[in-house]
Amino acid sequence: MFYWFYGYLDINIFQYISIRAGLGFFIAFFLTLFLMPKFIRWAKAKKRSQPIYEHAPHSHQVKVGTPTMGGIVFVFTTIIATLLTAKLNNPYVVGGLLIIGLFSLIGIKDDLAKILKNKNDAGLTPKQKLFFQSLFSLVVIGALFYADHTTTLFVPFYKYPVVDMGLFAFVFWTLVMVATSNAVNLTDGLDGLAVVPSIISFFTLSIIVYITGHAIISNYLLLPNIQLAGELSIVGASFVGALIAFLWFNSHPAQVFMGDTGSLAIGGFMGYLAIVGKSEILLLAIGFLFVMETVSVILQVGFFRLFQRRVFLMAPIHHHYEQKGWHENKVIIRFWIIAFMSNLIAILSLKIR
């Protein structure tokens, strides 16, 4: 809409991506601040609360009755802010909106099943989740192929593509989006734990897609130049604004949880940003905290099946430190620090090529 003002009313300022990204940020931020209290009141009245996992640390029993599915609010405000500020004929923007909306639908289905049956394991089965995540990822990847998005693979600290994946990109990109979506979902176990690392990661990835879409800056930093990709940073900025506002209500002690509705959408879009910005491998550093949480679960399950022994007191790893006696806030803030430092390293790697 704001770009329409530039095109038809000759308001020059709205041609700049940075200006519209800023507008998207504040629209999503204030809209989330306005809508979230209303959602919390509605969810409490309808008893839409998160069933607490029976094997979770005992301290989590105080969270009983906390409303969930708050992710539906920040997903909605992100989409609205994007519709108002971005070019809607841009294929990367359309793909971003699709991945956010479709992955959120998976989460809505899963959350509603858990709420209605009041059981944490009553949602979609892992196989069902993987099926829908893979299906929706392939839909968006098909749109990327239609937009002629390059299938070359880049690695950090090296300025040339290492391989052209060709049709194998369908498999690799699906894996990136599905894995990232589930990694964020696993991390979302403490108040605000997944939110701040997601904000930091979106900030980093939005900078990267802006740079790759800018011919001069990408050439200076020896990064690939992806025409039209810069517009996607507006969606990233809008998501950041919505998540910062959500943190106001999700910080300890949380007034609302995002649920799978939010975490699956966050992870899916994070993977999509990395794909568009040719940062699929760099995503391991950008989302290092999410990788750490996922690896802890894989190690725990694998070792127990092979040796009937546990590596951690409880997995994911944030529960391990709770069991060791760390207060929830200490775990959260220290994990935030890890996320910040890993993203700082990722940003520094852009210049070292």
Residue pairs with C-beta under 8 A, 6 or more apart in sequence:
1 83
1 84
1 85
2 14
2 20
2 23
2 84
2 85
3 14
3 15
3 20
3 85
3 86
3 87
5 11
5 14
6 12
6 13
6 14
6 15
13 19
14 20
17 210
17 213
17 230
17 231
17 233
17 234
18 210
20 85
20 86
20 234
21 85
21 206
21 210
21 233
21 234
21 236
21 237
21 238
22 237
23 81
23 84
23 85
24 81
24 82
24 84
24 85
24 86
24 234
24 235
24 237
24 238
24 241
25 81
25 237
25 238
25 240
25 241
26 241
27 77
27 80
27 81
27 84
27 85
27 238
27 241
28 74
28 77
28 78
28 80
28 81
28 238
28 239
28 240
28 241
28 242
28 245
29 241
29 242
29 244
29 245
30 245
31 77
31 80
31 81
31 242
31 245
32 73
32 74
32 77
32 241
32 242
32 245
32 246
33 245
33 248
35 73
35 76
35 77
36 70
36 73
36 245
36 246
36 248
36 249
36 256
37 249
39 67
39 70
39 72
39 73
39 256
40 67
40 70
40 249
40 255
40 256
42 48
43 49
43 67
43 68
43 69
43 70
43 256
44 65
44 67
48 67
48 68
48 69
48 115
49 64
49 65
49 66
49 67
49 68
49 115
50 63
50 66
50 67
50 68
50 114
50 115
50 257
50 259
51 114
51 115
51 118
51 119
51 120
51 122
52 60
52 61
52 63
52 64
52 120
53 60
53 120
54 120
55 314
56 189
56 319
57 314
57 319
57 322
57 323
59 322
59 328
62 253
63 253
63 254
66 254
66 255
66 256
66 257
67 255
67 256
67 257
68 111
68 115
68 256
68 257
68 258
68 259
69 108
69 111
69 112
69 115
69 257
69 258
69 259
69 261
69 262
70 246
70 249
70 250
70 256
70 257
70 258
70 259
70 261
70 262
71 104
71 107
71 258
71 259
71 260
71 261
71 262
71 263
71 265
71 266
72 104
72 108
72 261
72 262
73 242
73 246
74 239
74 242
74 243
74 245
74 246
74 258
74 262
75 100
75 101
75 104
75 242
75 261
75 262
75 265
77 238
77 242
77 245
78 100
78 235
78 238
78 239
78 242
79 97
79 100
79 101
81 238
81 241
81 242
82 93
82 96
82 97
82 234
82 235
82 238
85 234
85 238
86 93
86 231
86 234
86 235
87 93
87 231
88 94
90 228
90 231
90 232
91 143
91 144
91 146
91 147
91 228
92 147
92 209
92 228
92 229
92 231
92 232
92 276
93 231
93 232
93 234
93 235
94 143
95 140
95 143
95 144
95 147
95 272
95 276
96 232
96 235
96 269
96 272
96 273
97 235
98 136
98 139
98 140
98 143
99 136
99 137
99 140
99 177
99 265
99 268
99 269
99 272
100 235
100 239
100 265
100 268
100 269
101 265
102 136
102 139
102 140
102 268
103 133
103 136
103 181
103 264
103 265
103 267
103 268
103 269
104 261
104 262
104 264
104 265
106 124
106 129
106 132
106 133
106 136
106 260
106 264
107 259
107 260
107 261
107 262
107 263
107 264
107 265
108 260
108 261
109 123
109 124
110 123
110 124
110 129
110 260
110 261
110 264
111 123
111 259
111 260
111 261
113 122
113 123
113 124
114 120
114 121
114 122
114 123
116 122
123 260
124 132
129 182
130 178
133 177
133 178
133 181
133 182
133 264
133 268
134 174
134 178
136 268
137 173
137 174
137 177
137 178
137 268
138 170
138 174
140 177
140 272
141 169
141 170
141 173
141 174
144 173
144 275
144 276
145 169
145 170
147 228
149 226
149 275
149 276
150 224
150 226
150 278
151 164
151 165
151 166
151 168
151 169
152 161
152 163
152 164
152 165
152 224
152 278
153 161
153 162
153 163
153 164
153 165
153 172
153 278
153 280
153 281
154 160
154 161
154 162
154 224
154 278
154 279
154 281
155 162
155 281
155 282
156 281
156 282
156 285
156 346
156 349
157 349
157 352
157 353
158 353
159 222
159 223
159 353
161 224
165 172
172 280
173 271
173 275
173 280
176 271
176 274
176 275
176 280
176 283
177 267
177 268
177 271
177 272
177 275
178 271
179 271
179 294
180 267
180 268
180 270
180 271
180 274
180 283
180 287
180 290
181 263
181 264
181 266
181 267
181 268
181 270
181 271
182 264
182 267
182 294
183 267
183 287
183 290
183 291
183 293
183 294
184 194
184 198
184 263
184 264
184 266
184 267
184 270
184 287
184 290
185 260
185 263
185 264
185 267
186 290
186 293
186 294
186 297
186 316
187 193
187 194
187 197
187 263
187 289
187 290
187 293
187 316
187 318
188 194
188 257
188 258
188 262
188 263
189 316
189 318
189 319
190 252
190 318
190 322
190 328
190 331
190 332
191 250
191 251
191 252
191 253
191 254
191 328
191 332
192 247
192 250
192 251
192 252
192 254
192 332
193 318
193 331
193 332
193 335
193 336
194 258
194 263
194 266
194 290
195 243
195 246
195 247
195 250
195 258
196 247
196 336
196 339
197 287
197 289
197 290
197 335
197 336
197 339
198 243
198 266
198 270
199 240
199 243
199 244
199 247
200 339
200 340
200 343
201 270
201 286
201 287
201 339
201 343
202 236
202 239
202 240
202 243
202 269
202 270
202 273
203 236
203 240
203 343
204 286
204 343
204 346
204 347
205 236
205 270
205 273
205 274
205 277
205 279
205 286
206 232
206 233
206 236
206 237
206 240
206 273
207 233
207 347
208 223
208 273
208 277
208 279
208 282
208 350
209 226
209 229
209 230
209 232
209 233
209 236
209 273
209 276
209 277
210 230
210 233
211 217
211 218
211 221
211 223
211 277
211 350
212 218
212 223
212 224
212 225
212 226
212 229
212 230
212 276
212 277
212 278
213 225
213 226
213 227
213 228
213 229
213 230
213 231
213 232
213 233
214 225
214 230
215 225
217 223
218 224
218 225
219 225
221 350
221 351
221 353
222 353
223 278
223 350
223 353
224 278
226 276
226 277
226 278
229 276
229 277
232 273
232 276
235 269
236 273
239 266
239 269
243 266
246 258
246 262
249 255
249 256
250 256
250 257
250 258
252 328
252 329
252 332
258 266
267 290
270 283
270 287
271 283
273 279
274 280
274 282
274 283
274 286
279 286
282 346
282 349
284 291
285 342
285 343
285 345
285 346
285 349
286 342
286 343
286 346
288 338
288 339
288 342
289 335
289 338
289 339
289 342
292 317
292 338
293 316
293 317
293 318
294 316
296 311
296 312
296 315
296 316
296 317
296 320
297 315
297 316
299 311
299 312
299 315
300 310
300 311
300 312
300 315
301 315
303 309
303 310
303 311
304 310
312 319
312 320
313 319
313 320
313 323
313 324
314 320
314 322
314 323
318 331
318 335
321 330
321 331
322 328
322 331
